[in-house]
């Protein structure tokens, strides 16, 4: 099995996209850059938890963070999904990309058999 840089990058992107909170954050950032506190506002979780999600998105290259004064701003990096999009479209059956359906598919495929 090929575990080269492209596959590692895909793994990181898909792992980041697997979480519904992170997908919601990306959808919010489609509109405009946002301060971390504004990103956290609609979620019922701590600022530390949101920061952890933002770190995962940044590590995957899906967002960038920039400190402006005392405020950290988040910006969507749409080119980061290009490799994943090209990979999924190569199968033909994933066009247009429905990430929620893809997540349900993966959850079904990854379910472990129940033990007695």
ZIKAFEN-V703434 format. One record per residue. N is the residue number from 1. OMEGA is omega in degrees with one decimal (999 if undefined). Layout:
BEGIN
N;OMEGA + N;OMEGA
END
This chain:
BEGIN
1;-179.0 + 2;177.6 + 3;-179.3 + 4;-176.6 + 5;-178.7 + 6;179.7 + 7;177.1 + 8;178.8 + 9;177.8 + 10;179.0 + 11;-178.5 + 12;-179.7 + 13;-178.7 + 14;176.4 + 15;178.3 + 16;-178.2 + 17;-176.1 + 18;-175.9 + 19;-178.3 + 20;177.7 + 21;-179.8 + 22;176.7 + 23;177.9 + 24;177.6 + 25;178.8 + 26;178.7 + 27;177.9 + 28;-177.6 + 29;173.0 + 30;-177.5 + 31;-175.3 + 32;171.9 + 33;-178.6 + 34;171.7 + 35;-179.2 + 36;-179.7 + 37;177.4 + 38;176.3 + 39;-175.6 + 40;-170.6 + 41;-175.2 + 42;-175.6 + 43;177.5 + 44;176.8 + 45;-176.0 + 46;175.5 + 47;177.9 + 48;178.9 + 49;177.8 + 50;178.9 + 51;177.7 + 52;177.0 + 53;179.7 + 54;177.3 + 55;178.4 + 56;177.8 + 57;179.0 + 58;178.5 + 59;178.2 + 60;-179.6 + 61;-177.3 + 62;174.7 + 63;170.0 + 64;178.5 + 65;-178.6 + 66;177.9 + 67;175.9 + 68;-173.3 + 69;179.0 + 70;-173.1 + 71;174.6 + 72;-179.3 + 73;178.4 + 74;-178.9 + 75;176.1 + 76;175.2 + 77;-171.7 + 78;-179.8 + 79;-178.3 + 80;179.9 + 81;-175.8 + 82;-178.4 + 83;179.5 + 84;179.9 + 85;178.3 + 86;-179.8 + 87;-178.8 + 88;-178.6 + 89;178.5 + 90;176.9 + 91;176.7 + 92;-175.3 + 93;-178.5 + 94;-179.1 + 95;-3.8 + 96;-174.6 + 97;175.7 + 98;-173.6 + 99;177.8 + 100;177.4 + 101;178.6 + 102;177.5 + 103;178.8 + 104;177.7 + 105;-179.4 + 106;178.6 + 107;178.4 + 108;-179.6 + 109;-174.1 + 110;-179.8 + 111;178.6 + 112;177.1 + 113;-179.8 + 114;178.7 + 115;-179.1 + 116;999
END
